[in-house]
Amino acid sequence: MEKIINGSIPKDTLMEALGIQIVELNEQRVVAVMPISRANRQPFGMLHGGASVALAETVASVGTYNLIDQDTQQAVGLEINANHIRSKRDGIVKAVATPLHKGRTTMVWDIKITDEDDQLICVSRCTMAVINVK
């Protein structure tokens, strides 16, 4: 996996299309930001719920990948849910993911997406599967 911390965005990915940038990554949490733009608004001009879910699964995926053996394992989404609390038309949203469970074959993440005023936009829970690739 291409380096994705400190503002770099992997080319030709959903992260690039949506402008998602990882700004913090450690064993306790993952933080990413995403601008609201034409690419992630729904037809009525608000942030698309699917874009919030994509942001949530991105931070859970990156967080899981950070915790596994990157030479022999891969992280893939198994399940995700989201509650959209507040709409947003412009600006930047921030996702903060914290692990609820760090197992050998699954990890569960709690993700809160907020705006610049720390208002809750979306809350999500994502279960990641850890699979062996070698």
N, C-alpha and C positions, 0 to 999 in steps of 0.2 A: 504494500500500500504506500502510495506517495505521502510524503510528509504533509500533514494537514494542520499543524499548529502555527500560531503567530501570523495569522492572516493569509497564509497561502491557501489556495483553493485548487483541489485536483481538477485538471482539465477534462472536458467532455464527460462531466458527471452531473447529477441532479444538484449537487452542492454548487457547482458553477452556474447552472441555469437559474437557481434561486438566490444566489449570492450569499450562501451560508458560509460563515467563517468561524472556525474554532478559535476561541481566544484564551481558553484555559483547559488544561487536561492533566489530571492526576488520578490517583486511586480512589479519592473520595468524591470527585465530581468532574463533570464536563460542562463547559459553558460555551455557547455559540450565539452569534448574532446573525440576524437576517433582515435586510432592508425590505420594506413593503414597496413593491414596484408593479409595473404592468405585468411582469412575469408571474406574480403570485396573487393577483387580485381576482375575485370572482366577478361575474358580469355587472353586479350592482356597485362595484368599486371598493368593496371591503376585502380584507385579507381572506383568502380562500382557506377554508378549514383543512383541505387536503395539504396545503402548504405548511400549516401548523403541524400536521401529522408527519409530514416529511421531515420537518425540522426536529421533531421529537424523536423519530426513529434514527435520524442521523446522529444525534448526541448519544443515544443508547448504543448504537453500533460502534461508534468511535470509542466510547467508554469500555465496552466489552473487549474490543480489539486490543485496547491498551492493557488489559488484564490477562490475556491469554498468551500461549506460546505462538508467536506470530509466524514461526517457521513451519509449524505442523498443524495449526488450527485456524479456523475461520469463524467469524461471527455472522449469523444471518438472523433476520427478523422472524419470530415465531408467532407473536400476537401483539397487537397494539390497540389501545382504546384511547379516546380523547373526549373531554367535555369542553366545549367552546363557551367560555364564560362571558366574554366581552368582545365586541367588534372593534376593528381598527382600520383606518383608511390609509394612513401614511406613517412615515417614521421608521423606527427600527424596533424589532422585537428581540428579546433575549431568552434563550432556553437554558435552564440549569437542570442537569440530570444528576441524580444521586442513586447509587445502587441500594436496592432493598434486599437483594439476595445475590451472592456471588458463589455459584455452584460450579461443579466440574463440567456439566453439560447444558446448564441454563443459567442465565442471569436475568434479574428483574430490576427495572429502572423506574424511578419516579421522576417525572419531568414537569417542570413548571415553566410556562412561557409568560413573560411579562413585557410591558412596554417601558418607555423611558421614565415614566412616573411610578414605576414599580406596581402598576395595576395589573392584576391577573387577567390574562387573555385566554389561556388554555391550560388545562391540566391533563396529563397523560400518564399512562403506565405502559411500558413496553417490555415484553419478554423476548430475550434473545437466545437462540440456540447456539451452542458451541460445537462445531463439527470438526472432525479430523480430516485433513486433506492429504496427509502423507502417511 
